[in-house]
């Protein structure tokens, strides 16, 4: 597989070796149905995936918390506060695009309309990435998943620069 040069000049064609490497990452993660997108991709997701991510996180924060599922079991190894931090990134992006998520989701104890709120939920330190499992291999799996859906985040799938920090908005009460 060879990718043509993109019109933005961000990349030239990938050589066969690089294309094979991407194919091998894709094959290794083919069975991986991503339920949480890599946090560096949130600001670049199309509308459908962004809003779907909000729904998915809302379900996980609510009655879905702790329910076994191979693609999100790693989330349950962390405090629910981490999922709240991740949700803040998604909601901030939604607001940036003109959407209005329910303000109740900005309360880390809130778990949705049908699930009782946490009485107490201790804040945890913000890390980058929020989930250590969201490494470069995970990001590549997410990109492959998007490509499988016919979604290309850029003409040549240019990587997000390493110096770009994901910002969690101050409205979430985390720093």
Order of alpha helices (4+ residues) and beta strands (2+ residues): alpha-alpha-alpha-alpha-alpha
